[in-house]
Amino acid sequence: MSDFDYDLFVIGGGSGGVRAARVAAGEADAKVAIAEESRFGGTCVIRGCVPKKLMVFASGYGEMIADARAFGWDVGEGDFDWKSFQSKLSDELDRLEGVYQRLIDNSGVDRFDQRAIVKDAHTVELADGTTKSAKHILIATGGHPVRPDLENANLGIVSDDIFDLPKLPKTILIIGGGYIACEFAGVFNGLGVETTQYYRGAQILRGFDEEARGLIAEEMKTNGVDLHCGTDIIEMSEAEGGIRVKATNGTERVFDKVLFATGRVPNTKGMGLEDADVNLGRKGEIQVDEYSQTNVPSIYAIGDVTDRVNLTPVAIREGMAFVETVFKGNPTKPDHDLIPTAIFTQPEMGTIGIAEEDAEEPIEVYATSFKAMHSAFAGRTDRVMMKLIVSQESRKVLGCHIVAPNAGEMIQLAGIAIKMGATKEDFDRTVAVHPTMAEELVTMREPVRRT
Ligand code: NDP
């Protein structure tokens, strides 16, 4: 018999925490509890990936209606009804939260719908004042969006607030050039909101392949986003009918809403971590080793709270590796190498591996940009891009960048081959699927550059 109330106490009911709790209880027979102060499902399900993607879908229908007409359908303009969408969205999130709760309950995990903090290396304190002891504590509390250090910044909203907006604004200014800023610029623009975006750097989506981000920026502008790079907000104040914003480009404009998509920070404040002597980094992230273990041996952390690779599927992998290591006697490091990912901008990007600019060895670049069949027929000007970065020496495909409708779906599959170490010749040996956009990935014969 253990001297502890639980073998494992998980703090945080998002994707990573819930998976770790369920697997530890279900597959390793551990006695497990989980606490969540907000809603089970966490950022991804409740205020991130899932509602965002549903909004991306909603925002695409305007273009689809226009395309339908180009394809011979007799359809009218139609109007988007935010309230009707929002109520369906809310029902869907309730359903998903219920699914998460049931998964936890059915796996025999004790569920606490309240905040929990760390008291010491083996004790957790719940908001109702009770304490629980645990042999291991897993912190999976995620992160939250932050506003910049600017006077009146609280006049602006952050991504968490979008899904609860009582009505769609007529105009919005989005600050930032990362995933969230660019994805929501596409969403609001597609829903008919006059969308302006200020990004302080030279080009949006810093860190991704330059050619890919260049094409996305160009297409976003063609689609109607008023994107200004090299521009930042310097002042904001309340104004008649909205928020007055002064910018570094010398303009002063009033917007209905200002959205700060200026990054996220780990949720570690007030968690008792300093008192428990858990080492934190500069952003407040929990510092962990390759097995997700903190400097306090009984305390582990996974997901965004560790600020490694802040993506849901990565948090889930980290949670499973933790269970494997701690409860199944099989030390397992989560694999952070060659992670495929999608950015749901419009156009969408799917990407894996290195950007052309980041190559540290001689490479060949294979790239093509063209009008997709569907768009060309519909009379649209948008282009898609397929790009492979290939090692001259090993012939391995080191990076693949796709800017195209459903690029996320494509990169999932290309990612398997690349993760397996596929060479350019392996791609070439694969017969094209015709007529598709993705067939270009296996039909690019000559490199456009060798560097
Ligand atoms: P990012 O860190 O990606 O982007 C933040 C942006 O805000 C950057 O463009 C940054 O500029 C800018 N910025 C930061 N501080 C300021 C400031 N004080 N004033 C003006 N601009 C500022 O954060 P996000 O919030 O977009 O996303 C957070 C994370 O969430 C991502 O890194 C990703 O891991 C995850 N995510 C993943 C998605 C997906 O997989 N599709 C979707 C959404 C989020 P600069 O570049 O100059 O630093």
Boltz pocket constraint, residues with backbone or C-beta under 6 A from the ligand:
constraints:
  - pocket:
      binder: B
      contacts: [[A, 148], [A, 149], [A, 175], [A, 176], [A, 177], [A, 178], [A, 179], [A, 180], [A, 181], [A, 183], [A, 199], [A, 200], [A, 201], [A, 205], [A, 206], [A, 232], [A, 261], [A, 262], [A, 263], [A, 264], [A, 309], [A, 310], [A, 311], [A, 341], [A, 342], [A, 343], [A, 344]]
      max_distance: 6.0
